Amino acid sequence: MHQSDQTQDSRDPAQDYVLGNGVREQNRLQYQAAILEKWTGQFFVSAGIQPGMKVLDLGCGMGDVSLLAAKLVGPTGSVIAIDRDRVILEKARERAHRAGHAGNIEFLYANVLEFDSPLDFDAVVGRYTLLYQPDPVSAVRHAAKQVRSGGIVLFHEMDFANPIRSYPDGTLFGRVYTLVAETLRRAGCHPGLDLHLTRIFREAGLSWPTIKAEVPIGGEPGCFLYTWFTETLRSVLPRLEQFNLANADELDLDSLVARMETEALACHSQLIGPRQFGAWTRKAVSEGRHADNALLRAIWD
Ligand SMILES: C[S@@+](CC[C@H](N)C(=O)[O-])C[C@H]1O[C@@H](n2cnc3c(N)ncnc32)[C@H](O)[C@@H]1O
């Protein structure tokens, strides 16, 4: 149905990706997806993703969002999922096959900024995709072109630049938060993009988005935040060291989960993770606009 190689780079762009593309990052994505699923699911349902729809998933990674979308659209719907990392796409394909969704998800190697499809999708979605794009406005504008009039444009992004204050100040958790944010920023990503979602949608030519936010909170024994933050720090470590922000010996990642947890428990900490933002809108129905204009003209005349 599609050309599976729409991008013909001589250099593999996935190599520049700040989180890397090793097995550990693939596992981290699945761990993270389990944390985020309920929120992404709420955003999808609230936005109106429903059975029978054709959905495009941008920057699918290990395919967790694609699988979620496939469940919501059911056997009468379908999902096309794209990523610029060939290895991760193969893993995502295997996972979809094992989950019994081989028939309604297609994984394609393509760049989010270039992928063009003859299909008019009912929805285009992406989770943690925009913050990695050099120009998020162009990315949203291009994404919106793939959607039919009246279709949904939805992004789930996070805030890694403006942490809500945790209790107490000055913890190891806070230091890890800052190190990840600074690495993302120096690598040219947009860890504070969540605050600009309205502007990005509007500058991309879309109407005002509905925006909802959720906040991960923890600090109890075994809390997911210790592992999530440690594994995220591990994924950005090569870039973090390149930027001289810290070094592996000093961070001692193998003991970081235990150290973060011990400190948090001793302080009765309340740790606040990155806010999760869902932003969506429907692409204007041009026929509807003409009808409205005709109605207005009739009133004025
Ligand atoms: C943080 S992961 C998120 C994966 C998935 N959306 C999820 O939430 O589990 C971002 C993914 O987007 C992909 N990506 C980033 N920029 C891209 C681009 N311009 N074109 C295609 N894929 C891209 C990366 O290769 C990576 O797999």
The ligand as a MOL file (V3000), in Angstrom:
LIG
                    3D

  0  0  0     0  0            999 V3000
M  V30 BEGIN CTAB
M  V30 COUNTS 27 29 0 0 0
M  V30 BEGIN ATOM
M  V30 1 C 10.4350 8.8720 22.9650 0
M  V30 2 S 10.1110 7.7870 21.6290 0 CHG=1
M  V30 3 C 8.3440 7.6050 21.7910 0
M  V30 4 C 7.8520 6.3390 21.1650 0
M  V30 5 C 6.3360 6.1310 21.2490 0
M  V30 6 N 5.6200 7.2130 20.6270 0
M  V30 7 C 5.9060 5.9770 22.6710 0
M  V30 8 O 5.3620 6.9230 23.2490 0
M  V30 9 O 6.1300 4.8910 23.2330 0 CHG=-1
M  V30 10 C 10.2450 8.8180 20.2050 0
M  V30 11 C 10.2930 8.0030 18.9030 0
M  V30 12 O 10.1420 8.9180 17.8180 0
M  V30 13 C 11.0440 8.5700 16.7910 0
M  V30 14 N 11.2890 9.7970 16.0390 0
M  V30 15 C 11.7640 10.9740 16.4940 0
M  V30 16 N 11.8220 11.8650 15.5080 0
M  V30 17 C 11.3550 11.2500 14.3870 0
M  V30 18 C 11.1660 11.6620 13.0420 0
M  V30 19 N 11.4960 12.8940 12.6470 0
M  V30 20 N 10.6620 10.7860 12.1590 0
M  V30 21 C 10.3360 9.5260 12.5490 0
M  V30 22 N 10.5050 9.0720 13.8190 0
M  V30 23 C 11.0050 9.9200 14.7200 0
M  V30 24 C 12.2570 8.0110 17.4980 0
M  V30 25 O 13.0030 7.1690 16.6300 0
M  V30 26 C 11.5930 7.2700 18.6610 0
M  V30 27 O 11.3410 5.9250 18.3170 0
M  V30 END ATOM
M  V30 BEGIN BOND
M  V30 1 1 1 2
M  V30 2 1 2 3
M  V30 3 1 2 10
M  V30 4 1 3 4
M  V30 5 1 4 5
M  V30 6 1 5 6
M  V30 7 1 5 7
M  V30 8 2 7 8
M  V30 9 1 7 9
M  V30 10 1 10 11
M  V30 11 1 11 12
M  V30 12 1 11 26
M  V30 13 1 12 13
M  V30 14 1 13 14
M  V30 15 1 13 24
M  V30 16 1 14 15
M  V30 17 1 14 23
M  V30 18 2 15 16
M  V30 19 1 16 17
M  V30 20 1 17 18
M  V30 21 2 17 23
M  V30 22 1 18 19
M  V30 23 2 18 20
M  V30 24 1 20 21
M  V30 25 2 21 22
M  V30 26 1 22 23
M  V30 27 1 24 25
M  V30 28 1 24 26
M  V30 29 1 26 27
M  V30 END BOND
M  V30 END CTAB
M  END
